[in-house]
Amino acid sequence: MALPDLDSSVGHSFGLEIDGVMIKQIMEVDGLKMEQDVVELKQNTNDGRYIIKKLPGRPTAGEITLTRGLTADQSFEKWAKDATFGKMANARKGGAVIIFDFEGTAIKRYKLTNVWPKSLEISSLKAGDTSVLTEKLTITHEGCEVE
């Protein structure tokens, strides 16, 4: 059952899908946004006043950071390795961030175009520390749209 009108989704119900494969156990998705350039048009009006009009420009590419607990799964490393060695035909993928309601039904999809990994970072290793190790994958995309 979908969310009733005026009810909001909660921030913990989301998933990441890359080339039709759901990547599980993502802890955080940061930087999900749609953005475009702003073009300024400077002109004088008929009565001689100087004005600046702001017009929509080109859409801009974006970056998203994904955080998950460190496991034996090497999918992030393999994907990043393809990009590092210039195998862009393998590295560029289609994807989506999916938001779910309380019952697990998808209520929104943010479709990402030509996604590939920019960087992979492992959390700090400290002797005696008991915090969870994480890996952060920063991906870049050429477009984001709501489906």
PyRosetta script that sets phi, psi and omega in degrees:
from pyrosetta import init, pose_from_sequence

init()
pose = pose_from_sequence("MALPDLDSSVGHSFGLEIDGVMIKQIMEVDGLKMEQDVVELKQNTNDGRYIIKKLPGRPTAGEITLTRGLTADQSFEKWAKDATFGKMANARKGGAVIIFDFEGTAIKRYKLTNVWPKSLEISSLKAGDTSVLTEKLTITHEGCEVE")
pose.set_psi(1, 131.1)
pose.set_omega(1, -179.5)
pose.set_phi(2, -73.2)
pose.set_psi(2, 164.5)
pose.set_omega(2, 178.1)
pose.set_phi(3, -65.5)
pose.set_psi(3, 137.8)
pose.set_omega(3, 174.7)
pose.set_phi(4, -64.9)
pose.set_psi(4, 159.1)
pose.set_omega(4, 177.9)
pose.set_phi(5, -53.1)
pose.set_psi(5, 141.0)
pose.set_omega(5, 177.0)
pose.set_phi(6, 73.1)
pose.set_psi(6, -1.5)
pose.set_omega(6, 173.2)
pose.set_phi(7, -86.8)
pose.set_psi(7, 142.5)
pose.set_omega(7, 179.8)
pose.set_phi(8, -101.7)
pose.set_psi(8, 156.3)
pose.set_omega(8, 174.6)
pose.set_phi(9, -80.0)
pose.set_psi(9, 165.9)
pose.set_omega(9, 176.3)
pose.set_phi(10, -102.3)
pose.set_psi(10, 154.2)
pose.set_omega(10, -172.9)
pose.set_phi(11, -75.3)
pose.set_psi(11, -7.6)
pose.set_omega(11, -176.8)
pose.set_phi(12, -95.7)
pose.set_psi(12, -3.0)
pose.set_omega(12, -176.5)
pose.set_phi(13, -105.2)
pose.set_psi(13, 87.3)
pose.set_omega(13, -178.6)
pose.set_phi(14, -149.8)
pose.set_psi(14, 166.3)
pose.set_omega(14, 177.9)
pose.set_phi(15, -151.2)
pose.set_psi(15, 164.8)
pose.set_omega(15, 177.5)
pose.set_phi(16, -123.2)
pose.set_psi(16, 129.1)
pose.set_omega(16, 178.9)
pose.set_phi(17, -118.9)
pose.set_psi(17, 126.3)
pose.set_omega(17, 177.2)
pose.set_phi(18, -123.9)
pose.set_psi(18, 120.9)
pose.set_omega(18, -177.9)
pose.set_phi(19, 50.0)
pose.set_psi(19, 43.3)
pose.set_omega(19, 176.4)
pose.set_phi(20, 80.8)
pose.set_psi(20, -1.6)
pose.set_omega(20, -179.9)
pose.set_phi(21, -105.8)
pose.set_psi(21, 125.0)
pose.set_omega(21, 178.3)
pose.set_phi(22, -77.9)
pose.set_psi(22, 124.3)
pose.set_omega(22, 176.0)
pose.set_phi(23, -92.8)
pose.set_psi(23, 120.6)
pose.set_omega(23, -172.4)
pose.set_phi(24, -94.8)
pose.set_psi(24, 164.5)
pose.set_omega(24, 173.9)
pose.set_phi(25, 63.2)
pose.set_psi(25, 36.3)
pose.set_omega(25, 172.0)
pose.set_phi(26, -79.1)
pose.set_psi(26, 129.1)
pose.set_omega(26, -178.7)
pose.set_phi(27, -89.0)
pose.set_psi(27, -31.5)
pose.set_omega(27, -174.0)
pose.set_phi(28, -155.1)
pose.set_psi(28, 141.9)
pose.set_omega(28, 172.3)
pose.set_phi(29, -123.8)
pose.set_psi(29, 121.5)
pose.set_omega(29, -176.4)
pose.set_phi(30, -127.3)
pose.set_psi(30, 139.2)
pose.set_omega(30, 176.2)
pose.set_phi(31, 96.0)
pose.set_psi(31, 11.2)
pose.set_omega(31, 180.0)
pose.set_phi(32, -74.1)
pose.set_psi(32, 108.5)
pose.set_omega(32, 179.5)
pose.set_phi(33, -156.8)
pose.set_psi(33, 156.8)
pose.set_omega(33, 173.8)
pose.set_phi(34, -110.8)
pose.set_psi(34, 129.8)
pose.set_omega(34, -173.8)
pose.set_phi(35, -142.8)
pose.set_psi(35, 153.3)
pose.set_omega(35, 174.8)
pose.set_phi(36, -143.4)
pose.set_psi(36, 157.3)
pose.set_omega(36, 177.2)
pose.set_phi(37, -67.4)
pose.set_psi(37, 158.2)
pose.set_omega(37, 174.1)
pose.set_phi(38, -114.9)
pose.set_psi(38, 128.8)
pose.set_omega(38, 179.2)
pose.set_phi(39, -103.8)
pose.set_psi(39, 128.0)
pose.set_omega(39, 178.2)
pose.set_phi(40, -97.0)
pose.set_psi(40, 129.6)
pose.set_omega(40, 176.0)
pose.set_phi(41, -111.3)
pose.set_psi(41, 112.0)
pose.set_omega(41, -179.3)
pose.set_phi(42, -98.8)
pose.set_psi(42, 128.0)
pose.set_omega(42, -177.0)
pose.set_phi(43, -156.7)
pose.set_psi(43, 168.7)
pose.set_omega(43, 174.0)
pose.set_phi(44, -105.4)
pose.set_psi(44, 142.6)
pose.set_omega(44, 177.5)
pose.set_phi(45, -81.5)
pose.set_psi(45, 177.5)
pose.set_omega(45, 179.6)
pose.set_phi(46, -60.3)
pose.set_psi(46, -31.5)
pose.set_omega(46, 180.0)
pose.set_phi(47, -92.0)
pose.set_psi(47, 10.7)
pose.set_omega(47, 173.4)
pose.set_phi(48, 89.2)
pose.set_psi(48, 4.4)
pose.set_omega(48, 177.9)
pose.set_phi(49, -77.8)
pose.set_psi(49, 142.0)
pose.set_omega(49, 177.1)
pose.set_phi(50, -86.3)
pose.set_psi(50, 127.7)
pose.set_omega(50, 177.9)
pose.set_phi(51, -134.3)
pose.set_psi(51, 158.3)
pose.set_omega(51, 174.1)
pose.set_phi(52, -121.4)
pose.set_psi(52, 119.5)
pose.set_omega(52, 175.2)
pose.set_phi(53, -99.2)
pose.set_psi(53, 141.0)
pose.set_omega(53, 176.8)
pose.set_phi(54, -107.3)
pose.set_psi(54, 126.1)
pose.set_omega(54, -176.8)
pose.set_phi(55, -119.2)
pose.set_psi(55, 152.2)
pose.set_omega(55, 177.5)
pose.set_phi(56, -70.3)
pose.set_psi(56, 135.0)
pose.set_omega(56, 178.4)
pose.set_phi(57, -105.9)
pose.set_psi(57, -154.0)
pose.set_omega(57, -179.1)
pose.set_phi(58, -73.0)
pose.set_psi(58, 148.8)
pose.set_omega(58, 171.4)
pose.set_phi(59, -65.5)
pose.set_psi(59, 146.9)
pose.set_omega(59, 178.5)
pose.set_phi(60, -105.8)
pose.set_psi(60, 150.0)
pose.set_omega(60, 175.4)
pose.set_phi(61, -73.4)
pose.set_psi(61, 161.2)
pose.set_omega(61, -176.8)
pose.set_phi(62, -135.5)
pose.set_psi(62, 176.4)
pose.set_omega(62, 176.3)
pose.set_phi(63, -131.9)
pose.set_psi(63, 142.6)
pose.set_omega(63, 179.3)
pose.set_phi(64, -129.5)
pose.set_psi(64, 137.6)
pose.set_omega(64, 176.9)
pose.set_phi(65, -108.3)
pose.set_psi(65, 126.7)
pose.set_omega(65, 179.2)
pose.set_phi(66, -109.9)
pose.set_psi(66, 133.0)
pose.set_omega(66, 178.7)
pose.set_phi(67, -120.9)
pose.set_psi(67, 134.2)
pose.set_omega(67, 174.7)
pose.set_phi(68, -145.7)
pose.set_psi(68, 160.9)
pose.set_omega(68, 176.9)
pose.set_phi(69, -66.2)
pose.set_psi(69, 142.7)
pose.set_omega(69, -180.0)
pose.set_phi(70, -71.3)
pose.set_psi(70, 125.4)
pose.set_omega(70, 178.8)
pose.set_phi(71, -133.7)
pose.set_psi(71, -174.7)
pose.set_omega(71, 177.5)
pose.set_phi(72, -76.4)
pose.set_psi(72, -10.9)
pose.set_omega(72, 179.6)
pose.set_phi(73, -62.5)
pose.set_psi(73, 127.7)
pose.set_omega(73, -176.8)
pose.set_phi(74, -108.5)
pose.set_psi(74, 18.2)
pose.set_omega(74, -176.3)
pose.set_phi(75, -63.3)
pose.set_psi(75, -39.4)
pose.set_omega(75, 178.1)
pose.set_phi(76, -64.6)
pose.set_psi(76, -43.6)
pose.set_omega(76, -178.4)
pose.set_phi(77, -63.9)
pose.set_psi(77, -43.2)
pose.set_omega(77, -179.9)
pose.set_phi(78, -64.5)
pose.set_psi(78, -41.2)
pose.set_omega(78, -179.8)
pose.set_phi(79, -65.7)
pose.set_psi(79, -45.4)
pose.set_omega(79, 179.2)
pose.set_phi(80, -63.8)
pose.set_psi(80, -36.2)
pose.set_omega(80, 179.9)
pose.set_phi(81, -63.8)
pose.set_psi(81, -40.4)
pose.set_omega(81, 177.3)
pose.set_phi(82, -58.6)
pose.set_psi(82, -44.4)
pose.set_omega(82, -180.0)
pose.set_phi(83, -68.0)
pose.set_psi(83, -40.5)
pose.set_omega(83, -179.1)
pose.set_phi(84, -61.0)
pose.set_psi(84, -39.3)
pose.set_omega(84, -178.3)
pose.set_phi(85, -92.7)
pose.set_psi(85, 13.2)
pose.set_omega(85, 173.5)
pose.set_phi(86, 76.1)
pose.set_psi(86, 16.0)
pose.set_omega(86, 177.2)
pose.set_phi(87, -85.1)
pose.set_psi(87, 65.9)
pose.set_omega(87, -171.4)
pose.set_phi(88, -68.7)
pose.set_psi(88, -24.4)
pose.set_omega(88, 175.9)
pose.set_phi(89, -63.2)
pose.set_psi(89, -33.0)
pose.set_omega(89, 176.9)
pose.set_phi(90, -85.5)
pose.set_psi(90, -32.5)
pose.set_omega(90, -173.6)
pose.set_phi(91, -76.9)
pose.set_psi(91, -38.6)
pose.set_omega(91, -178.1)
pose.set_phi(92, -73.8)
pose.set_psi(92, 126.9)
pose.set_omega(92, -177.8)
pose.set_phi(93, -137.6)
pose.set_psi(93, 163.3)
pose.set_omega(93, 171.1)
pose.set_phi(94, -95.3)
pose.set_psi(94, 151.3)
pose.set_omega(94, -178.5)
pose.set_phi(95, -160.9)
pose.set_psi(95, -179.2)
pose.set_omega(95, 178.5)
pose.set_phi(96, -160.8)
pose.set_psi(96, 144.3)
pose.set_omega(96, 167.1)
pose.set_phi(97, -98.2)
pose.set_psi(97, 127.7)
pose.set_omega(97, -174.6)
pose.set_phi(98, -115.8)
pose.set_psi(98, 132.4)
pose.set_omega(98, 177.5)
pose.set_phi(99, -104.0)
pose.set_psi(99, 132.3)
pose.set_omega(99, -178.1)
pose.set_phi(100, -111.8)
pose.set_psi(100, 153.4)
pose.set_omega(100, 173.1)
pose.set_phi(101, -85.7)
pose.set_psi(101, -172.3)
pose.set_omega(101, -176.6)
pose.set_phi(102, -62.0)
pose.set_psi(102, -26.5)
pose.set_omega(102, -176.9)
pose.set_phi(103, -97.3)
pose.set_psi(103, 5.8)
pose.set_omega(103, 177.6)
pose.set_phi(104, 86.5)
pose.set_psi(104, 11.1)
pose.set_omega(104, 177.5)
pose.set_phi(105, -86.8)
pose.set_psi(105, 132.5)
pose.set_omega(105, 179.2)
pose.set_phi(106, -66.6)
pose.set_psi(106, 126.5)
pose.set_omega(106, 178.2)
pose.set_phi(107, -110.4)
pose.set_psi(107, -19.7)
pose.set_omega(107, 177.3)
pose.set_phi(108, -153.6)
pose.set_psi(108, 142.9)
pose.set_omega(108, 176.3)
pose.set_phi(109, -126.4)
pose.set_psi(109, 130.5)
pose.set_omega(109, 174.1)
pose.set_phi(110, -105.6)
pose.set_psi(110, 99.3)
pose.set_omega(110, -175.0)
pose.set_phi(111, -76.8)
pose.set_psi(111, 130.7)
pose.set_omega(111, -179.3)
pose.set_phi(112, -112.3)
pose.set_psi(112, 135.9)
pose.set_omega(112, -177.8)
pose.set_phi(113, -107.4)
pose.set_psi(113, 134.8)
pose.set_omega(113, 176.8)
pose.set_phi(114, 49.6)
pose.set_psi(114, 60.1)
pose.set_omega(114, -179.6)
pose.set_phi(115, -83.5)
pose.set_psi(115, 136.2)
pose.set_omega(115, 172.7)
pose.set_phi(116, -150.4)
pose.set_psi(116, 153.3)
pose.set_omega(116, -175.4)
pose.set_phi(117, -75.6)
pose.set_psi(117, 132.1)
pose.set_omega(117, 177.0)
pose.set_phi(118, -95.7)
pose.set_psi(118, -41.5)
pose.set_omega(118, -180.0)
pose.set_phi(119, -154.7)
pose.set_psi(119, 156.7)
pose.set_omega(119, 176.8)
pose.set_phi(120, -132.6)
pose.set_psi(120, 125.4)
pose.set_omega(120, -175.6)
pose.set_phi(121, -127.6)
pose.set_psi(121, 134.0)
pose.set_omega(121, 176.4)
pose.set_phi(122, -99.9)
pose.set_psi(122, 140.5)
pose.set_omega(122, -179.5)
pose.set_phi(123, -62.9)
pose.set_psi(123, 166.4)
pose.set_omega(123, -177.4)
pose.set_phi(124, -61.6)
pose.set_psi(124, 139.8)
pose.set_omega(124, 175.2)
pose.set_phi(125, -102.5)
pose.set_psi(125, 120.8)
pose.set_omega(125, -178.1)
pose.set_phi(126, -131.6)
pose.set_psi(126, 131.0)
pose.set_omega(126, 177.7)
pose.set_phi(127, -60.5)
pose.set_psi(127, 132.1)
pose.set_omega(127, 177.8)
pose.set_phi(128, 82.3)
pose.set_psi(128, -4.4)
pose.set_omega(128, -178.9)
pose.set_phi(129, -76.5)
pose.set_psi(129, 144.7)
pose.set_omega(129, 179.7)
pose.set_phi(130, -115.9)
pose.set_psi(130, 12.0)
pose.set_omega(130, -179.8)
pose.set_phi(131, -77.9)
pose.set_psi(131, 159.3)
pose.set_omega(131, -178.7)
pose.set_phi(132, -72.0)
pose.set_psi(132, 133.5)
pose.set_omega(132, 174.3)
pose.set_phi(133, -77.0)
pose.set_psi(133, 139.4)
pose.set_omega(133, -179.5)
pose.set_phi(134, -129.4)
pose.set_psi(134, 161.6)
pose.set_omega(134, 169.8)
pose.set_phi(135, -125.4)
pose.set_psi(135, 135.4)
pose.set_omega(135, 179.4)
pose.set_phi(136, -113.2)
pose.set_psi(136, 121.8)
pose.set_omega(136, 178.0)
pose.set_phi(137, -108.8)
pose.set_psi(137, 120.3)
pose.set_omega(137, 175.1)
pose.set_phi(138, -98.4)
pose.set_psi(138, 121.9)
pose.set_omega(138, 179.6)
pose.set_phi(139, -113.0)
pose.set_psi(139, 150.2)
pose.set_omega(139, 175.9)
pose.set_phi(140, -114.8)
pose.set_psi(140, 149.6)
pose.set_omega(140, -179.4)
pose.set_phi(141, -138.7)
pose.set_psi(141, 162.3)
pose.set_omega(141, -178.1)
pose.set_phi(142, -101.3)
pose.set_psi(142, -0.1)
pose.set_omega(142, 177.8)
pose.set_phi(143, 178.4)
pose.set_psi(143, 148.3)
pose.set_omega(143, 178.7)
pose.set_phi(144, -135.5)
pose.set_psi(144, 129.3)
pose.set_omega(144, 177.4)
pose.set_phi(145, -142.0)
pose.set_psi(145, 149.7)
pose.set_omega(145, -179.9)
pose.set_phi(146, -86.3)
pose.set_psi(146, 130.7)
pose.set_omega(146, 177.6)
pose.set_phi(147, -105.4)
pose.dump_pdb("model.pdb")
